[in-house]
Amino acid sequence: MTSEADGIPSESTRVTVVTDGVAQVFAWEDDVWIKVRDLGGEIVIEANAPGLRTLAGHLLTLAEDGVPDGSHLHLEDSNGLADWSVGLVLERTDEED
């Protein structure tokens, strides 16, 4: 991974989040680069291959059986995303609107 100065966790970072007693482990691959841009009418997620695999892993973690409704992960330019990214929240919801 790149340095923490870029807002991206360094060295195979793992974060464990517990919601309603259920632990979810979110992991970042080495050399991850992810940037999120808001173009007004659409959101663009740019990422290198490790970044795309990392995002896919985060989504799969939230999709696991037993993960409670409302479980989520915040990514920001100081936490998992490249500098100048807009924030991104990945959230599980089991209710359809």
N, C-alpha and C positions, 0 to 999 in steps of 0.2 A: 504494500500500500504506500501511498504517498505520505508525506509528513502530516502530523496533526495540525500544523500551521494552516493547511489547506482546508481544515474542518473535517477531514476524512480520518476515521480511526486508523491508527498505525498497527501493523503486524497482526494479522488474523484475530481481530477483535471479536469477542462474543459478549452479548448483552442478554441477561436473563430477566424477563419480566414476569411477574406473578399476578394473575388476575383471577379473583375468586378461587384461589388455591391451586390454579393450574399454571404451571411454569411453561413459558415459551422462550426458546433460545434463538436469538437472532445473531447470525454470524456474517462477518465481512471477509471476503477473500483478500489475498494480497494484491497490491497494485490497483485497487478499485478507484475509478473516477466516475462520478455521477453528477450531472448538473441538471437542474430543473428550471425551465424558463416559462414565464407567463407572457404569451403573445397577445393577450386581450381576449381573443375568441377561442384560443386553444392553449393547452399546456404541452410543452415539449420536454421530454425526458431524454437527455443525451447521456450515453454511458459507453465505456469500453466493455470488452467481453467479460472481464471479472465483475464489473459493475452491474451488467445485465444479469449475470448469474446470481449475484448477491441480492438484487431486487427480487428475482424469481424465488430465491430461497426465503426471503422475508414473506412473500405472498403465500408460499406453501406452508410456512410456519403458522400463519394466521388461518389457513384453511384446514389445519389438522382437526380430526375428530376431538371433541371435548373442549376446544378453545371457546371460551365464553363470548357471547354477543357483546360488542363494544370494545373488544381487545384491539389495541392499536399501537402503532409505532410512529413517533415523530422523527422526521429527518429534516435537518436545517443546515445552513452553510457552516455552522459551527459544530455540527453533529451528523456526520455521515455524507454530506454533500459538498461539492466543490464551492469555492468562494463565489459569492454573488448569485447563488441559487435562491429561488423562492422556496419556502417551506413546503414539505410534502408530508401528508399524514396517510398512512396505510391503515385502514380500519375494517374490521370484520363486522358485518351486520347480517343477522339472519332474518330480518324483517324486510319485506318488499314494500316499497311505497306505491 
